[in-house]
């Protein structure tokens, strides 16, 4: 595919009230569309503060069905503005069954499909296994009005397998709604290296697959001063050779609007034919958990 595709990334702070977050997000989508964005991606779990900092059964009340209230509202706006919207939501699939899910609303307002987060972390202040069932839809692509895309969520961005599979299915851009930041006790010693590793691993996905990568992080401090998370923003877009063509700040809300030349996918892959030279006959051991 060739031609220009303009994408918008909403790097936002979260308020305590889900309704306020939705209203402010709708305003951000309008701004991105006014500036030319055709596909707009929201940060991970945009409706609320990042509740996975603690294990609290009350937080399950934040979950909603898909289709549901958020997709209905976002679908109407997508149709009004003729934009594609990628929305990360806390999905209530059934009683006691919940997912961290990205919904893709096409430019006609229809729910094009969903992606359920496959890799679920369980780390200090990231207690996602308490809330989320691992995804069961694999790594699908979505044929939007403006281009074929892949969508994965946060912890998925550290795994090359998901990026590869989405790319092999024809995605030109991989979107990663994200909620990642620094622990207060770690920032001084490890903060710069952590941020660099996060940026580097996703740039590597762009290089090894010859695709654009768009990472959309939240920003701001959430939680108690000594045991909260300082989300580091830094939302970015990398081109198919891993070069950063746009990057947001670490501490400010921004609406990042970026033009992506899809012809760059073909150009890079012709000169760096990693997909051509793959040895698919030799990779079966990757299906094993560990090789003794």
C-alpha positions in Angstrom: 0.0 0.0 0.0 1.2 3.5 -0.8 0.0 7.0 0.1 -0.1 9.2 3.2 -2.0 8.1 6.3 -2.3 10.6 9.2 -2.7 9.2 12.7 -3.4 10.8 16.0 -2.2 9.7 19.4 -3.9 11.0 22.6 -1.5 11.2 25.5 -3.7 12.1 28.5 -3.8 12.3 32.2 -6.6 10.4 33.9 -9.2 12.0 36.2 -11.0 10.0 38.9 -14.4 10.3 37.1 -14.8 8.0 34.1 -17.4 10.4 32.6 -14.9 13.3 32.7 -12.3 11.1 31.1 -14.7 10.2 28.3 -15.7 13.8 27.7 -12.1 15.0 27.6 -11.2 12.2 25.3 -14.0 13.1 22.9 -12.6 16.6 22.8 -9.1 15.2 22.1 -10.4 13.1 19.2 -12.1 16.2 17.7 -8.8 18.1 17.9 -6.9 15.3 16.3 -9.5 15.0 13.5 -9.5 18.8 13.0 -5.7 18.5 12.5 -6.1 15.8 9.9 -5.9 12.6 11.8 -7.7 9.7 10.1 -6.9 7.0 12.7 -6.9 8.1 16.4 -5.6 5.8 19.2 -6.3 6.3 22.9 -4.1 5.3 25.8 -4.6 2.0 27.6 -7.8 1.9 29.8 -8.5 5.5 29.1 -11.8 5.6 31.0 -10.2 5.6 34.5 -7.0 5.9 36.5 -4.8 2.8 36.1 -6.7 0.7 38.7 -4.4 -2.3 38.5 -2.0 -0.6 41.0 -3.9 -2.6 43.6 -6.0 -5.7 43.9 -9.5 -4.4 44.8 -12.7 -6.2 43.9 -14.6 -2.8 43.7 -12.7 -2.0 40.6 -14.6 -4.6 38.6 -17.4 -2.1 38.6 -15.4 -0.1 36.0 -15.8 -2.9 33.4 -18.4 -2.7 30.6 -19.6 -4.8 27.7 -18.4 -4.5 24.2 -20.5 -3.4 22.3 -21.5 -1.1 25.2 -21.7 2.5 26.4 -18.2 3.6 25.4 -18.2 1.9 21.9 -21.7 3.4 21.3 -20.5 6.9 22.1 -17.2 6.6 20.3 -18.8 5.0 17.3 -21.1 8.0 16.8 -18.2 10.3 17.0 -16.2 8.2 14.5 -19.1 8.4 12.1 -19.5 12.1 12.6 -15.8 12.9 12.0 -15.1 10.0 9.5 -12.2 8.8 11.7 -11.1 5.4 12.9 -10.9 5.2 16.7 -8.9 2.6 18.7 -10.2 2.5 22.3 -8.7 0.5 25.1 -11.4 -0.7 27.5 -12.0 -2.9 30.5 -14.3 -5.5 29.0 -16.9 -7.5 31.0 -17.4 -10.5 28.8 -19.5 -12.5 31.3 -19.9 -12.7 35.0 -16.4 -13.2 36.5 -14.8 -13.1 33.0 -12.9 -9.8 32.1 -10.4 -8.7 29.5 -8.2 -5.8 28.7 -9.6 -5.1 25.3 -9.0 -2.7 22.4 -12.0 -1.9 20.3 -11.6 -0.7 16.8 -14.4 1.7 15.5 -14.3 2.2 11.8 -14.8 5.6 10.1 -18.5 4.7 9.5 -19.0 4.2 13.2 -19.2 0.4 13.1 -17.4 -1.8 15.6 -14.9 -3.3 13.2 -13.5 -5.8 15.8 -11.7 -6.2 19.1 -8.3 -7.3 20.3 -7.9 -8.9 23.7 -4.6 -8.3 25.5 -2.6 -11.6 25.2 0.3 -11.0 27.6 -0.9 -10.2 31.2 1.7 -8.9 33.6 1.9 -9.4 37.4 4.4 -7.0 38.8 4.5 -4.5 41.7 1.8 -1.9 40.9 0.8 -3.8 37.8 -1.5 -6.5 39.2 -3.3 -7.3 36.0 -3.6 -11.0 36.5 -6.1 -10.2 39.3 -8.4 -8.5 36.7 -7.8 -9.8 33.2 -8.2 -13.1 31.5 -5.5 -13.6 28.8 -6.8 -12.9 25.3 -8.2 -15.7 23.1 -8.3 -13.9 19.7 -4.7 -14.1 18.7 -3.1 -11.2 16.9 -5.6 -10.1 14.3 -5.5 -7.3 11.8 -8.2 -4.7 11.0 -9.0 -3.5 7.6 -10.1 0.1 8.3 -11.2 2.6 5.8 -7.8 4.1 5.7 -5.5 1.2 6.0 -4.7 -2.3 7.4 -3.6 -2.1 11.0 -2.6 -4.3 14.0 -3.5 -3.4 17.6 -1.9 -4.8 20.7 -1.8 -3.5 24.3 1.0 -2.4 26.6 2.8 -5.6 27.9 2.3 -7.1 24.5 4.8 -4.5 23.2 7.7 -6.4 24.7 7.1 -9.6 22.7 8.5 -9.9 19.2 6.1 -12.8 18.4 3.0 -10.7 18.4 4.5 -7.9 16.3 5.7 -10.5 13.8 2.4 -12.2 13.5 0.5 -9.0 13.0 3.0 -7.9 10.4 2.8 -11.2 8.5 -0.9 -10.7 8.3 -0.3 -7.5 6.4 -0.5 -4.7 8.9 1.2 -1.5 7.9 1.0 0.2 11.3 1.1 -1.5 14.8 -0.7 0.5 17.5 0.1 -0.1 21.2 -2.2 1.6 23.7 -0.1 1.8 26.8 0.1 2.6 30.6 3.7 2.4 31.7 5.8 4.5 34.0 8.3 4.8 36.8 8.0 3.5 40.4 9.1 6.4 42.7 11.8 4.3 44.3 13.3 3.3 41.0 13.3 6.4 38.8 16.5 8.0 39.9 18.6 4.9 39.4 16.8 3.0 36.6 14.4 5.4 35.1 16.4 6.5 32.0 17.3 2.9 31.2 13.7 1.7 31.6 12.4 4.3 29.2 15.1 3.7 26.7 14.4 -0.1 26.8 10.7 0.5 26.2 11.4 2.8 23.3 14.1 0.5 21.9 12.1 -2.8 21.9 9.3 -1.2 19.9 11.7 0.4 17.4 13.1 -3.1 16.9 9.6 -4.3 16.0 9.4 -1.6 13.4 12.8 -2.5 12.0 12.5 -6.3 12.0 9.1 -6.2 10.4 9.3 -3.1 8.2 6.2 -1.5 9.7 5.2 1.7 11.4 4.9 1.5 15.2 2.7 3.9 17.2 2.9 3.7 21.1 0.3 5.7 22.9 1.1 6.2 26.6 -0.7 8.0 29.4 1.0 10.7 31.5 0.8 12.0 35.0 1.3 10.6 38.5 -1.3 8.3 40.0 -1.5 6.9 43.5 0.2 7.7 46.8 3.5 9.7 46.6 5.7 6.8 47.7 3.9 3.9 46.0 2.2 5.3 42.9 3.3 5.4 39.3 4.6 8.3 37.3 3.5 7.5 33.8 6.2 8.6 31.5 4.3 9.7 28.4 6.8 9.7 25.5 4.2 8.5 23.1 5.9 8.1 19.7 5.7 6.9 16.1 8.6 5.0 14.5 8.9 4.5 10.8 9.6 1.0 9.2 13.3 1.4 9.8 12.8 2.4 13.5 13.5 6.1 13.1 11.4 8.3 15.4 9.3 10.6 13.3 7.4 12.1 16.3 7.6 11.9 20.0 5.6 13.5 22.9 7.0 14.8 26.2 7.4 12.8 29.4 5.1 15.0 31.5 2.5 16.8 29.4 -0.8 16.0 27.8 -0.5 16.1 24.0 -2.4 15.3 20.9 0.3 14.0 18.6 -0.7 14.1 14.9 1.7 12.3 12.5 1.8 11.7 8.8 2.9 8.2 7.8 4.0 7.6 4.2 2.9 4.0 3.7 5.2 3.7 0.6 8.0 3.6 3.1 7.0 0.0 4.0 7.8 -1.2 0.5 10.9 0.9 0.3 12.4 -0.4 3.5 11.5 -4.0 2.9 13.1 -4.0 -0.5 16.4 -2.8 0.9 16.2 -4.8 4.2 14.4 -8.0 3.2 14.1 -9.6 6.7 10.8 -11.2 5.8 12.2 -12.7 2.6 15.2 -14.3 4.4 13.3 -15.8 7.3 14.0 -19.6 7.8 10.4 -20.7 8.5 11.6 -24.3 8.4 13.8 -23.9 11.4 11.6 -22.0 13.9 9.4 -24.8 15.3 11.3 -24.8 18.6 9.9 -21.4 19.3 6.6 -23.1 20.2 8.3 -24.6 23.3 8.4 -22.8 26.7 12.1 -23.6 27.2 14.7 -25.6 25.4 16.8 -27.8 27.7 
